[in-house]
Amino acid sequence: MIPLPPSLAGQRIIPVVVIDDAGFAPDVAVALMAGGIGCVEITLRTAAGFDAISAASQSKSTIVGAGTVLTPDHVARAAEAGARFIVTPGFDPEVVARAIELGLDVLPGTATASEVQAALRMGVDVVKLFPADRLGGLDLITSLAGPFPTTGFVPSGGVSASNLAAYLAHPNVPAVSGSWMVSRHLLGARDVAEIERLSREAVALAASVTP
């Protein structure tokens, strides 16, 4: 199996958190960890993003990353807040270069062979495939794995408990990215018990898969 970047080593599920209350971020991280998931991608889609990254990063047991990173300045601010990795929706060489410069692992968003090739030229061999469900999902990953056999693809967009196992069974998929265990509804309801339950269920599904 193709390994993830060092900060995410051993992780198979990357939860995507879009949170409005930064103060609740540590509770989310604890619930995910209780369910067996040791990392979290907190997006910058809300005003609470950077503060939530900072709050969640206080727990040294959870690997915290920043998502929806759009600019080099976002990278720097995410690093200052305690992020250990960044995730982007699309491929921006300036953003990737800034992350590498600051020593952060990066999963740049890709949708085409050209973008995968550009990532490889910058030394990135694991990329995010987004939006995976709209692009063709496993069929596209299988097609891209032909010319890029040593590249890892982390599908994001449309990933759920129903297709998690199918994705992880592909040798070029080291992990999946999704939000079903940390949906906006669950975050708004502060339902840590359900976050933990869904996380535990996802981890069990991932453990049942042999790539």
Secondary structure, DSSP 4 states (H G I P E B T S, - for coil): -PPPPGGGTT--EEEEE--S-GGGHHHHHHHHHHTT--EEEEESSSTTHHHHHHHHTT-TTSEEEEES--SHHHHHHHHHHT-SEEE-SS--HHHHHHHHHTT-EEE-EE-SHHHHHHHHHTT--EEEETTHHHHTHHHHHHHHHTT-TT-EEEEBSS--TTTHHHHHTSTT-S-EEE-GGG-HHHHHHT-HHHHHHHHHHHHHHHHT---
